[in-house]
Amino acid sequence: MKYSWFMAALGLAACLGAGGAQAQSGAVKFPERPIRIIVPFSAGGSTDILARMTADTLSARFKQPVVVENRPGASGNIGMGAVAKAAPDGYTLLFTSTNLTLNPFVIDNVPYDPIKDFSGVTMVAFAPLLLFVRPDLEGNTLDKLIAYGKSHPGELNFSSSGAGGAPHLAGEMLKRRAGIDMTHVPYAGAAPAITDIVSGQVQMTFTTYVSARSMLEGGRLKALAVASKQRLPVLPEVATFEELGMKDFEFGTMFGLLAPKETPREIVRKIYDAVKAASGEPAFKDQIVAQGATVVVDTPKEYDAYLAEDVAKWKAMIQEIGVISKN
């Protein structure tokens, strides 16, 4: 019996020693099976395109399949809610957009908390909104547009891809900052919002470069300003709002990779390191620039801080503008 007790104790000590050695070395056996990235929007959009690029990057680095699963619906809430409830083991990730931080303030009963339910891995890219008008509009520069709006109150309409979204909020903020009276006309998506500018139903819209690219290249739209700190590499001739005299006018879409809260930091860091390593490659950068965006790839800590700031920003902006809920 003493011998059996001694052997059991010896085995326990060996196990503890191995575990301690592994803990000291910081080794994390991840990933050991395929990873799933949920995109809370339909296939084919900018979020989906960048998610698949990120999935390919992780698959190549980890030597494991990384599968993108589209779960659209409710402005992204269905997919984001699913990841919020997923096991925090690194095998279910979220690739999403600014809807993550904006939805709680424009939609009732959002099934997640953007801060409490997620750990940021990295913001991959940021795509600013641009102000587009018809090329033959009398106000075909920002100054002229504002002057026209002031001298013709109530005559200007601006379209958006939906009530309560970032393009809508950008238009509402332009009204306030410029002191002009405009009417918001919401549409079910960016495409019809842009099409009705060309047809003359509305005069302007805020949207991303990739959404307006074909009509911009065809000469049917003109970009007046970009709502970011820097000019877009794909449209270097278009000035920022700040350059045109309107400071702190930043609206756009962040594209980021997140994990469920409580995912081990070592795993989050491994995923981030893989994306960071790829971000210096020309092919990675070129795909992001082609979407009218800029490469970010910040650290998990920096991304968490950005998410907190973005939540505070949208909360304050909604309180100021008073936008009606989407519901």
Stockholm file with secondary structure:
# STOCKHOLM 1.0

chainA/1-327         MKYSWFMAALGLAACLGAGGAQAQSGAVKFPERPIRIIVPFSAGGSTDILARMTADTLSARFKQPVVVENRPGASGNIGMGAVAKAAPDGYTLLFTSTNLTLNPFVIDNVPYDPIKDFSGVTMVAFAPLLLFVRPDLEGNTLDKLIAYGKSHPGELNFSSSGAGGAPHLAGEMLKRRAGIDMTHVPYAGAAPAITDIVSGQVQMTFTTYVSARSMLEGGRLKALAVASKQRLPVLPEVATFEELGMKDFEFGTMFGLLAPKETPREIVRKIYDAVKAASGEPAFKDQIVAQGATVVVDTPKEYDAYLAEDVAKWKAMIQEIGVISKN
#=GR chainA/1-327 SS CHHHHHHHHHHHHHHHHHHHHHHHHTCCCCCSSCEEEEESSCTTSHHHHHHHHHHHHHHHHHTSCEEEEECCCGGGHHHHHHHHTSCSSSSEEEEECTHHHHGGGTSSSCSSCTTTSEEEEEEEEEEECEEEECTTCSCCSHHHHHHHHHHSTTCEEEEESSTTSHHHHHHHHHHHHHTCCEEEEECSSHHHHHHHHHTTSCSEEEECHHHHHHHHHTTSCEEEEESSSSCBTTBTTSCBTTTTTCTTCCCEEEEEEEEETTCCHHHHHHHHHHHHHHHTSHHHHHHHHHTTCEECCCCHHHHHHHHHHHHHHHHHHHHHHCCCCCC
#=GC SS_cons         CHHHHHHHHHHHHHHHHHHHHHHHHTCCCCCSSCEEEEESSCTTSHHHHHHHHHHHHHHHHHTSCEEEEECCCGGGHHHHHHHHTSCSSSSEEEEECTHHHHGGGTSSSCSSCTTTSEEEEEEEEEEECEEEECTTCSCCSHHHHHHHHHHSTTCEEEEESSTTSHHHHHHHHHHHHHTCCEEEEECSSHHHHHHHHHTTSCSEEEECHHHHHHHHHTTSCEEEEESSSSCBTTBTTSCBTTTTTCTTCCCEEEEEEEEETTCCHHHHHHHHHHHHHHHTSHHHHHHHHHTTCEECCCCHHHHHHHHHHHHHHHHHHHHHHCCCCCC
//
